[in-house]
Amino acid sequence: MVPAMKTPLRILSVVLTLTAGVLAASARDEGAGAKGEWWSLRPVVRPAEPAVRDRAWVRNPIDTFVLQKLEEQRLLPAREADRATFIRRATFDLIGLPPTLEEIDAFVADESPDAHERLIDRLLASPHYGERWARHWLDVARFGESDGFENDKPRDHAWRYRDYVIQSFNDDKPYNQFIKEQLAGDALEPITRDSLVATGFLVAGPWDEIQYVAKSKTEKMRAHEEQMEELLAAVSQTFLGMTVHCARCHDHKFDPIPQADYYRLKAVFDGFDHGNRPILTPTERQEHEAAIAPIQARIKELKSSLDKLSNRAAHAIARDVNGKDTVPATVLTDGRFGRALDARRGHLEAKSKSAFQEPPITVECWAKVNSKAAFNILVANNVKESPAHWEIYTYAGSGEFSAFLPGYQPSEIKSGVDITDGAWHHVAMSFDGSRVRLFVDGRVVKEAKLESRLQAEESSESRAESEKKPAKAGTPTQAVGSIWIGAYPPHRLGCDGLVDEVRISRGTRHELPLADAPPDKDDSTVGLWHLDEPAGARFVNAAEPPVSGDAESDARRTTELTAELKQLESDFAARAIPQSYSGVTRQPEPTFVFLRGDIQKAGPQVIAAALSAVRMPTPALRLDADSPEGRRRLQFAEWVASPVNPLTARVMVNRVWQYHFGTGLVDTPSDFGSSGGRPSHPELLDWLASEYVEVAESREPEVESQKVQPSTILALNSQPSTLNAPWSI
């Protein structure tokens, strides 16, 4: 078990910053003994306190280790700082703010023997303590609220991880829990909001989204490998002080980390990607779904009622070529059956309806088009930016009857049949959600398989783009816009010809035989415009029942239902599931060693494991090639947080020392390998690391109270003294 996060502060009793010379007196150049026995990889053994001559100076075991080095160099400790200096240093150090004049006066006047301890406890209890010390951790975690690279896209929900770190310090969270939550909080029982937010550590660094969502599979693979290297560097340096990422292309040049270790560790995290995730616990999610279910049902009911009223009271409106309302008769001419829309004079616009939005759907009409010089829009639904947009038209230059569905890929489907010959043609598009058929004059002239763009993104190596979108409270129906006949006004696209007998059916029609009569309404018909004589100022949707009741009553009812719908949609939006930029998961594919780091040269397959150079705990994580993604990270987190791991406690206490004194006992806090620094006080480092674990395991107040006595060295004046002038500093 690893102690709470404030424990090393109480152990060190840190309230002052030493001058650099005091602890840098004798850095030892200890290296590796036998192969694999580098100092940081050896088990932590609690050293005995060294013998010193001036025992009266010692208040805490820490002092003995420091005093020993001073006496070896014939140096005297500096004088103790006065109380005004002490409180100023302590306050700046622990909460990052200066003490008030009243606080200084009260502390200077406090003659009680535990004045120093009570000051430290007060500062550790301040909410500003978490704000001050979280900054150090966030620096190590490479935290940023945008992606970096050329787009530097903001991460709207990344702040939750920042606040999680602040609160963790203020709550004195056990460090082993802090580790496990950040590496595998989403797999750690019981799941809490904190644990779901905590994995933001894994995606806190920069991310090149442009490469990750590229069309090329090779580039996606390359981008994924770059992301993995960044993640493994962060994990191994932050918690273990090892540069595992240096073994991506070959065995580590300096440390006992074979290339296989890199890919074993990659197998641990291979299923973790950038993106937002909902942070409701399973229980909260069930409660949320139960709460929104009646709202969703009522919204659906209201939309259905408004749809019916809309189709009764708001049939197609005639507009001229400038988009202004016009008399319907001005846009009519002789048609295929009766009258038809002359799209050269104007177009028709009606409110779309939910039945027009999504497949399965069939759209058909008669068209007489004269020119292929430009696009000729026959029927278009919703704006192009909407995933529910579709249109049938002729392609500019070729005159081919075509369909456009931007929510799918491929989005353009050309029939190969030119219909811009000035003759009447019956054309149709039938789409079931995965396959589209184009008909010309009763014949299938084109058939193509389509894939939803959203599904394509989710099935690719990067699911993050779709996951990063804010989660809704549920899945509301696509927004209903307009449907246009003979034009697409948002882009000023018209039609050089005539359009007649437009029919929209809910479902697919596999056969559309030509008939010498206008199409009839049947059970699947949801839209039907004969485009003959208008009913007053509008063209009736013949698929709807005859108008019953008066227009004034319908208008009043529409107003009432619209107001209720607006309120419910507002309530619905307010219940949106909270999100955090904490990563998304998938079950990873098998992991292979890439020879020389080349993604096109796969070597042997590896199974998720920890660093082989660490003998205890065992690097084998009891996993196999098919182990669930979350279990991989959880087993690794347990390995990192193990009290016998020789790296974890050493790295953490060294960071604490560094942020109090400016330089760690190891001056390369993220590299405990042979290219990093050596501990200036190796026995002190191991004493602190063992104390860090043992204090947490005992948790006995009387034991802990003995450990928190202030260390003499931490209350020193910045002016040193000497035993002998030649060693003056």
C-alpha positions in Angstrom: 0.0 0.0 0.0 1.3 3.5 -0.9 0.5 6.3 1.5 -1.7 9.3 1.2 -0.5 12.2 -1.0 0.3 14.5 1.9 2.3 11.8 3.8 5.6 12.6 2.2 5.0 16.2 3.1 4.5 15.3 6.7 7.5 12.9 6.6 9.7 15.6 5.1 8.0 18.4 7.2 8.8 20.6 4.3 8.4 24.3 5.0 11.6 25.8 3.6 13.8 25.8 0.6 17.4 24.8 1.1 20.3 26.4 -0.7 21.6 24.2 -3.5 24.9 23.7 -1.8 23.7 22.0 1.3 22.5 18.7 -0.3 24.7 18.7 -3.4 27.9 18.2 -1.3 28.7 14.7 -2.4 26.7 13.2 -5.3 27.7 9.6 -5.5 28.4 8.0 -8.8 26.8 4.7 -8.1 26.0 2.7 -11.2 25.1 -0.8 -11.9 26.5 -3.8 -10.2 25.9 -7.0 -11.9 23.7 -6.9 -15.1 20.2 -5.8 -14.3 21.1 -4.5 -10.8 21.1 -0.8 -11.5 20.6 1.2 -8.3 17.0 2.2 -9.0 16.0 -1.4 -9.9 17.2 -2.9 -6.6 14.6 -3.5 -3.9 14.2 -0.7 -1.5 15.9 -1.6 1.8 15.4 0.7 4.8 18.8 1.9 5.8 19.9 2.4 9.4 20.2 6.0 10.6 23.8 7.1 10.3 25.8 8.0 13.3 26.5 11.7 13.8 28.4 13.7 16.3 25.9 16.5 16.9 22.8 14.5 18.0 21.4 17.6 19.7 20.8 19.2 16.3 18.7 16.2 15.1 14.9 16.4 15.4 14.0 13.9 12.8 15.7 10.9 11.1 16.0 12.9 7.9 18.4 15.3 9.8 20.8 12.5 10.5 21.3 11.7 6.8 21.9 15.3 5.9 24.1 16.0 8.9 26.3 13.0 8.1 27.1 14.6 4.7 27.8 18.0 6.3 30.1 16.5 8.9 31.9 14.5 6.2 32.7 17.7 4.5 33.4 19.5 7.8 30.5 21.8 7.3 28.1 23.2 9.9 24.4 23.5 9.3 23.1 27.0 8.7 21.5 28.8 11.6 17.8 28.4 12.1 15.6 30.9 10.3 13.6 33.4 12.3 9.9 32.9 12.6 8.8 35.6 10.1 11.1 33.9 7.5 9.8 30.5 8.4 6.1 31.3 7.9 6.7 33.2 4.7 8.6 30.2 3.2 6.1 27.7 4.5 3.1 29.5 3.1 4.6 30.2 -0.3 5.9 26.6 -0.5 2.6 24.9 0.4 -0.1 27.1 -0.9 1.8 29.5 -3.3 0.5 32.6 -1.6 2.2 35.0 0.9 1.0 35.0 4.5 -1.0 37.9 5.7 0.4 40.4 8.2 -2.0 39.1 10.8 -0.8 35.5 10.2 2.8 36.5 10.5 2.3 38.4 13.8 0.2 35.5 15.3 2.9 33.0 14.4 5.8 35.1 15.7 4.0 35.6 18.9 3.1 31.9 19.3 5.5 30.4 21.9 3.8 27.0 22.1 6.2 24.0 21.3 3.9 22.7 18.5 3.6 26.1 16.7 5.4 24.8 13.7 3.4 21.6 13.4 0.1 23.5 13.7 1.2 25.9 11.0 2.0 23.1 8.6 -1.3 21.3 9.4 -3.2 24.6 8.7 -1.5 25.0 5.4 -2.0 21.4 4.3 -5.7 21.8 5.1 -6.1 24.9 2.9 -7.9 24.4 -0.5 -5.0 26.4 -2.0 -2.7 23.5 -1.1 -4.3 21.3 -3.8 -4.2 24.2 -6.3 -0.5 24.8 -5.7 0.6 21.1 -5.7 -1.7 20.0 -8.5 0.2 22.3 -10.8 3.4 20.3 -10.3 1.6 17.0 -11.1 -0.1 18.5 -14.1 3.3 19.6 -15.4 4.5 16.0 -15.1 1.3 14.6 -16.6 1.9 17.0 -19.7 -1.7 18.3 -19.2 -3.1 20.7 -21.8 -6.6 21.8 -22.6 -6.1 21.7 -26.4 -4.6 19.1 -28.9 -1.5 21.0 -29.9 -0.1 20.7 -33.4 -1.3 23.0 -36.2 -5.0 23.0 -35.3 -4.6 23.1 -31.6 -8.3 22.1 -31.1 -9.7 22.9 -27.7 -10.7 20.1 -25.4 -13.9 21.4 -23.8 -14.1 18.8 -21.1 -10.4 18.4 -20.1 -10.8 20.7 -17.1 -12.4 17.9 -15.2 -9.1 16.0 -14.9 -7.4 19.2 -13.7 -10.0 19.6 -11.0 -9.7 15.9 -10.1 -6.0 16.3 -9.4 -6.6 19.4 -7.3 -9.3 17.6 -5.2 -7.1 14.5 -4.9 -4.4 16.5 -3.2 -6.8 18.3 -1.0 -8.5 15.0 0.0 -5.2 13.4 0.9 -6.0 10.6 -1.4 -3.9 7.4 -1.0 -1.2 7.5 -3.6 -1.8 3.9 -4.7 -5.4 4.8 -5.4 -4.3 7.9 -7.3 -2.1 5.7 -9.5 -4.8 3.1 -10.2 -7.4 5.6 -11.0 -5.3 7.4 -13.5 -4.2 4.2 -15.3 -7.4 2.2 -15.0 -10.1 4.1 -13.2 -12.8 3.0 -15.6 -12.0 -0.7 -14.7 -11.5 -0.2 -11.0 -14.4 -1.3 -8.8 -16.4 0.4 -7.5 -16.6 2.8 -10.5 -17.0 6.4 -9.4 -17.1 9.7 -11.3 -13.6 10.4 -10.0 -12.3 7.1 -11.4 -13.8 7.8 -14.8 -12.4 11.3 -14.9 -8.9 10.2 -13.7 -8.0 8.4 -16.9 -7.7 11.8 -18.4 -4.0 11.4 -17.5 -3.6 8.9 -20.4 -4.8 11.5 -22.9 -3.5 14.7 -21.3 -0.7 15.1 -23.9 -0.6 16.4 -27.4 -2.6 14.6 -30.2 -2.3 15.0 -33.9 -5.9 14.4 -34.8 -5.4 15.4 -38.5 -3.1 12.4 -39.1 -5.3 10.1 -36.9 -8.4 10.6 -39.0 -6.7 10.5 -42.4 -8.1 8.4 -45.1 -4.9 6.3 -45.5 -4.8 3.3 -43.2 -1.0 3.4 -43.2 -1.1 7.0 -41.9 -3.6 6.1 -39.3 -1.4 3.3 -38.1 1.6 5.6 -38.0 -0.4 8.2 -36.1 -1.5 5.5 -33.6 2.1 4.4 -33.0 3.1 8.0 -32.4 0.3 8.4 -29.9 1.3 5.2 -28.2 4.9 6.3 -27.8 3.7 9.6 -26.3 1.5 7.7 -23.8 4.1 5.1 -22.9 6.7 7.9 -22.3 4.3 9.7 -20.0 3.3 6.5 -18.0 6.9 5.2 -17.6 8.5 8.5 -16.8 5.8 9.8 -14.5 5.4 6.7 -12.3 8.5 4.7 -12.8 11.2 7.2 -13.8 12.2 5.1 -16.8 12.4 6.0 -20.5 10.6 3.0 -22.0 9.8 4.9 -25.2 13.5 4.8 -26.1 13.0 1.1 -26.9 10.4 1.5 -29.6 12.8 0.8 -32.5 15.5 -1.3 -30.7 16.6 -2.4 -27.3 17.3 0.5 -25.0 20.8 1.8 -25.6 21.5 2.4 -21.9 18.9 0.7 -19.7 17.9 -3.0 -19.4 14.7 -2.5 -21.4 14.5 -4.8 -24.4 12.4 -3.7 -27.4 9.9 -6.4 -26.5 9.2 -4.7 -23.3 8.1 -1.6 -25.2 5.6 -3.6 -27.2 4.4 -5.6 -24.1 3.7 -2.3 -22.4 2.1 -1.0 -25.6 -0.3 -4.1 -25.5 -1.5 -2.8 -22.1 -2.6 0.5 -23.6 -3.2 -0.4 -27.2 -7.0 -0.1 -26.9 -7.0 3.4 -25.4 -7.7 6.4 -27.6 -8.3 10.2 -27.3 -11.8 11.4 -26.8 -14.6 12.3 -24.5 -16.4 9.8 -22.3 -19.6 10.0 -20.3 -18.9 10.0 -16.6 -22.1 8.6 -15.1 -21.6 5.5 -13.0 -23.6 2.5 -14.0 -26.2 3.3 -11.3 -26.4 6.9 -12.3 -26.8 5.9 -15.9 -29.8 3.7 -15.1 -31.4 6.5 -13.1 -30.7 8.9 -15.9 -32.3 6.7 -18.5 -35.4 6.2 -16.3 -35.7 10.0 -15.9 -35.5 10.9 -19.6 -37.6 8.1 -20.9 -41.0 9.9 -20.3 -39.5 13.1 -21.7 -38.4 11.3 -24.9 -41.7 9.6 -25.3 -43.6 12.9 -24.9 -41.2 14.7 -27.4 -41.8 12.0 -29.9 -45.6 12.3 -29.4 -45.5 16.1 -29.8 -43.4 15.9 -32.9 -45.8 13.4 -34.5 -48.8 15.7 -33.6 -47.0 18.8 -35.0 -46.1 16.8 -38.1 -49.8 16.1 -38.8 -50.8 19.7 -38.1 -47.9 20.9 -40.3 -48.9 18.8 -43.2 -52.5 20.0 -42.8 -51.8 23.7 -42.5 -48.4 24.2 -44.3 -48.3 22.5 -47.7 -45.8 23.5 -50.4 -45.4 27.2 -51.0 -44.5 28.6 -54.4 -41.4 30.9 -54.6 -39.9 32.7 -57.5 -36.4 32.5 -58.8 -35.4 35.2 -56.2 -36.8 33.1 -53.3 -39.8 35.3 -52.7 -43.4 34.1 -52.3 -45.3 34.1 -55.6 -48.7 33.2 -56.9 -48.7 29.4 -57.6 -50.1 29.8 -61.0 -47.0 31.7 -62.2 -44.8 28.6 -61.7 -47.1 26.1 -63.4 -47.1 24.8 -67.0 -48.3 21.8 -68.9 -46.9 18.6 -67.3 -46.5 14.9 -67.7 -49.9 14.5 -66.1 -52.0 17.6 -65.9 -49.9 20.6 -64.7 -46.3 20.6 -63.6 -43.7 22.9 -61.9 -41.7 25.0 -64.3 -38.5 25.2 -62.3 -37.2 27.9 -64.6 -39.7 30.3 -63.1 -39.5 29.2 -59.4 -39.5 26.4 -57.0 -41.7 24.9 -54.2 -40.8 24.7 -50.6 -42.5 22.8 -47.8 -41.7 22.0 -44.2 -40.0 18.6 -44.1 -41.2 15.9 -41.7 -39.6 13.2 -39.7 -40.6 10.5 -42.1 -38.5 12.2 -44.8 -35.3 12.2 -42.7 -33.9 8.7 -42.5 -33.8 5.5 -44.5 -35.5 3.3 -45.6 -36.9 5.9 -48.1 -37.8 6.1 -51.8 -38.0 9.4 -53.7 -39.4 9.6 -57.3 -40.6 12.2 -59.8 -41.1 12.9 -63.4 -38.5 15.3 -64.9 -38.0 17.1 -68.2 -34.6 18.7 -68.2 -33.2 20.7 -71.0 -29.5 21.4 -70.2 -26.5 19.7 -68.6 -24.5 22.9 -68.3 -25.2 23.1 -64.5 -26.6 21.0 -61.7 -30.3 20.5 -62.0 -32.0 20.0 -58.6 -35.2 17.9 -58.8 -35.9 17.3 -55.1 -33.8 18.1 -52.0 -34.4 17.5 -48.3 -32.8 19.6 -45.5 -29.5 21.6 -45.8 -26.3 19.8 -46.9 -24.8 20.2 -43.4 -27.4 17.9 -42.0 -26.8 14.2 -41.8 -30.4 13.8 -43.0 -29.8 15.7 -46.2 -30.5 13.9 -49.5 -31.2 15.2 -53.0 -31.8 13.8 -56.5 -30.4 15.9 -59.4 -28.6 15.8 -62.7 -24.8 16.1 -62.7 -23.2 19.2 -64.3 -21.4 18.4 -67.5 -22.6 14.8 -67.9 -26.3 15.2 -67.3 -26.4 11.9 -65.4 -29.3 11.3 -63.0 -27.6 11.3 -59.6 -28.2 11.2 -55.8 -26.3 12.9 -53.1 -26.2 11.7 -49.4 -23.5 13.5 -47.5 -24.1 11.5 -44.3 -22.8 8.4 -46.1 -19.8 7.4 -48.2 -19.5 7.5 -51.1 -21.8 10.5 -50.9 -22.2 11.0 -54.7 -23.9 8.2 -56.7 -24.1 8.8 -60.5 -26.3 6.6 -62.6 -24.4 6.9 -65.9 -27.6 7.8 -67.7 -28.0 11.3 -69.2 -31.6 12.5 -68.8 -31.0 16.1 -70.0 -32.5 15.5 -73.5 -35.6 17.6 -73.1 -37.9 14.6 -72.8 -39.9 13.3 -69.9 -38.2 10.7 -67.7 -39.4 8.9 -64.6 -36.5 8.9 -62.0 -36.2 7.5 -58.5 -33.8 6.8 -55.7 -34.5 4.0 -53.2 -32.2 3.8 -50.2 -32.4 1.3 -47.3 -29.5 2.7 -45.2 -26.8 0.6 -46.7 -27.6 0.1 -50.4 -29.0 2.7 -52.9 -30.7 2.0 -56.2 -31.2 4.6 -58.9 -34.1 4.1 -61.4 -34.6 5.7 -64.8 -37.8 5.0 -66.7 -38.6 1.9 -64.6 -35.1 0.3 -64.9 -32.5 0.0 -62.2 -29.5 1.8 -63.7 -27.2 2.0 -60.7 -26.8 0.1 -57.5 -24.2 1.0 -54.8 -23.3 0.0 -51.3 -23.0 2.9 -48.8 -21.7 3.2 -45.3 -22.7 5.8 -42.6 -19.8 8.2 -42.1 -20.4 8.0 -38.3 -20.1 4.2 -38.4 -17.1 4.4 -40.5 -15.4 6.7 -38.0 -16.3 4.5 -35.1 -15.0 1.3 -36.9 -11.7 2.9 -37.8 -8.6 3.0 -35.6 -9.8 6.4 -34.3 -13.2 6.5 -32.7 -12.3 9.7 -30.9 -13.8 12.2 -33.3 -17.3 10.9 -32.8 -16.7 10.3 -29.1 -15.4 13.8 -28.5 -18.8 15.3 -29.5 -20.8 16.3 -26.4 -23.2 13.6 -25.4 -26.8 14.3 -25.6 -29.3 13.3 -23.0 -30.6 10.7 -25.4 -31.1 10.3 -29.1 -33.6 12.9 -30.3 -35.0 12.8 -33.9 -33.0 14.6 -36.6 -33.9 18.3 -36.8 -36.7 18.8 -39.4 -35.9 21.5 -41.9 -37.3 22.1 -45.4 -37.9 20.1 -48.5 -37.5 21.8 -51.9 -38.8 20.8 -55.4 -37.0 22.2 -58.4 -34.1 24.0 -56.6 -31.7 24.0 -53.6 -32.0 27.7 -52.5 -29.2 27.6 -49.8 -26.6 27.3 -52.7 -28.7 29.1 -55.3 -29.0 25.9 -57.4 -32.0 25.6 -59.6 -33.3 23.4 -62.4 -33.5 24.1 -66.2 -36.7 22.1 -66.8 -40.0 20.8 -65.4 -40.8 18.6 -62.4 -44.0 16.7 -61.9 -45.6 14.0 -59.7 -43.2 14.0 -56.7 -43.7 11.0 -54.4 -41.8 10.0 -51.2 -42.4 6.6 -49.7 -41.3 5.3 -46.3 -39.5 2.1 -47.3 -37.8 0.8 -50.4 -39.4 0.0 -53.7 -37.6 -2.7 -55.6 -39.7 -2.2 -58.7 -41.0 1.0 -60.2 -42.8 0.1 -63.4 -43.8 3.0 -65.7 -47.5 3.8 -65.6 -49.5 6.0 -67.9 -51.1 7.7 -65.0 -50.1 9.8 -61.9 -48.8 7.8 -58.9 -51.3 6.9 -56.3 -51.1 7.1 -52.5 -50.6 3.7 -50.8 -49.7 2.6 -47.3 -46.1 3.6 -47.5 -46.6 7.0 -49.1 -45.6 9.9 -46.8 -45.3 12.7 -49.4 -47.2 13.2 -52.7 -47.4 16.4 -54.7 -49.3 16.1 -58.0 -48.5 19.8 -58.7 -51.7 20.4 -60.5 -54.0 23.2 -59.3 -53.1 24.6 -55.9 -55.4 24.7 -53.0 -55.5 28.4 -52.4 -51.9 29.6 -52.1 -50.4 26.2 -51.5 -49.8 22.8 -53.1 -51.4 20.1 -51.1 -49.4 17.0 -49.9 -51.9 14.4 -51.1 -50.4 11.8 -48.7 -52.0 13.5 -45.8 -55.7 13.1 -44.8 -58.1 15.8 -46.0 -58.0 18.9 -43.9 -60.5 18.8 -41.1 -61.3 21.6 -38.7 -60.5 25.2 -39.2 -57.1 26.9 -39.8 -57.5 29.1 -36.7 -58.0 26.1 -34.5 -55.0 24.3 -36.0 -52.8 27.4 -35.6 -53.8 27.7 -31.9 -53.1 24.0 -31.3 -49.7 24.3 -33.1 -48.7 27.2 -30.9 -49.6 25.3 -27.7 -47.8 22.1 -28.8 -44.7 24.0 -30.0 -44.4 25.8 -26.7 -44.6 22.5 -24.8 -42.1 20.9 -27.2 -39.7 23.8 -26.7 -39.9 23.5 -22.9 -39.4 19.7 -23.0 -36.4 20.0 -25.3 -34.9 22.6 -23.0 -35.4 20.1 -20.1 -34.0 17.4 -22.2 -30.8 19.4 -23.0 -30.4 20.3 -19.3 -30.1 16.6 -18.6 -27.2 16.1 -20.9 -24.8 13.4 -19.7 -21.7 15.1 -18.3 -18.5 14.4 -20.3 -14.8 14.3 -19.5 -11.8 14.3 -21.9 -10.7 11.0 -20.4 -10.3 8.7 -23.4 -12.3 6.1 -25.1 -11.6 2.3 -25.3 -11.9 -0.6 -27.7 -10.7 -4.1 -27.5 -7.3 -4.0 -29.2 -6.0 -6.1 -32.0 -3.1 -8.5 -31.3 0.1 -6.5 -30.6 3.3 -7.3 -32.6 6.9 -6.1 -32.2 7.6 -3.8 -35.2 11.1 -4.5 -36.3 13.2 -1.4 -36.2 9.9 0.4 -35.4 8.6 -0.1 -39.0 4.8 -0.5 -39.0 5.1 -2.6 -42.1 7.6 -5.1 -40.6 5.7 -7.0 -37.9 7.7 -9.3 -35.8 6.7 -11.7 -33.0 3.4 -11.2 -31.2 3.6 -10.1 -27.6 1.3 -10.2 -24.6 0.7 -7.3 -22.2 3.3 -7.3 -19.4 5.4 -4.9 -17.3 9.1 -4.2 -17.3 11.2 -7.4 -17.3 14.1 -5.7 -15.4 11.9 -5.3 -12.3 12.0 -8.6 -10.5 9.5 -7.8 -7.8 6.6 -7.6 -8.3 6.7 -10.1 -11.2 6.4 -8.3 -14.6 4.1 -11.1 -15.8 0.6 -9.7 -15.3 -1.4 -13.0 -15.6 -2.8 -11.9 -19.0 -3.2 -13.6 -22.4 -3.7 -12.3 -25.9 -7.4 -12.0 -25.5 -7.5 -10.3 -22.1 -10.1 -7.5 -22.0 -8.7 -4.0 -22.5 -9.6 -2.7 -19.1 -8.2 -5.7 -17.3 -4.8 -5.1 -18.9 -4.6 -1.6 -17.6 -5.9 -2.6 -14.2 -3.3 -5.4 -13.8 -0.5 -3.0 -14.8 -1.8 -0.3 -12.4 -1.7 -2.9 -9.6 1.9 -3.7 -10.6 2.9 0.0 -10.5 1.2 0.6 -7.2 2.7 -2.5 -5.5 4.6 -1.6 -2.3 7.5 -3.8 -3.4 7.9 -2.0 -6.7 11.4 -0.5 -6.4 10.7 2.5 -8.6 7.3 3.9 -7.6 7.9 5.2 -4.1 11.5 6.3 -5.0 10.2 8.4 -7.9 7.4 10.0 -5.9 9.4 11.0 -2.8 12.0 12.4 -5.1 9.4 14.6 -6.9 8.2 15.8 -3.5 11.7 16.7 -2.5 12.3 18.4 -5.9 9.3 20.6 -5.6 10.2 21.7 -2.1 13.9 22.2 -2.6 14.3 23.0 -6.3 16.4 19.9 -7.0 15.6 16.3 -6.3 17.8 13.9 -4.5 18.0 12.5 -8.1 18.3 15.6 -10.3 16.6 13.9 -13.2 13.2 13.2 -11.6 11.8 11.4 -14.7 14.9 9.4 -15.5 16.2 6.9 -13.0 18.1 5.1 -15.7 21.8 5.2 -16.4 21.5 8.3 -18.5 19.9 10.1 -15.6 21.4 11.5 -12.4 22.6 9.5 -9.4 21.1 10.1 -6.0 23.1 12.6 -4.0 21.9 10.9 -0.8 21.0 7.3 -1.8 20.4 6.2 1.8 18.2 9.1 2.5 16.2 8.4 -0.7 15.7 4.8 0.3 14.8 5.8 3.8 12.1 8.2 2.5 10.8 5.6 0.1 10.5 2.9 2.7 9.0 5.4 5.2 6.5 6.5 2.6 5.2 2.9 2.4 5.5 1.9 6.0 3.7 5.0 7.5 0.8 4.3 5.3 0.7 0.6 6.3 0.9 1.4 10.0 -1.6 4.2 10.1 -1.3 4.3 13.9 -1.6 7.9 15.2 1.1 7.5 17.8 3.5 6.1 15.2 2.7 8.8 12.7 3.0 11.6 15.3 6.6 10.5 15.9 7.3 10.8 12.2 6.0 14.3 11.7 8.4 16.2 14.0 9.9 19.0 12.0 13.2 18.3 10.6 15.9 20.7 11.7 17.3 21.1 8.2 14.0 22.5 7.0 14.1 25.5 9.4 17.5 26.8 8.5 18.6 30.3 7.6 19.8 30.6 4.1 23.3 31.7 5.3 25.5 28.7 6.0 28.2 28.2 8.6 31.4 26.2 8.5 33.7 24.3 10.8 36.7 25.4 8.8 37.1 28.3 6.3 38.4 26.2 3.3 35.0 24.5 3.1 33.1 27.7 3.2 30.2 27.8 0.7 
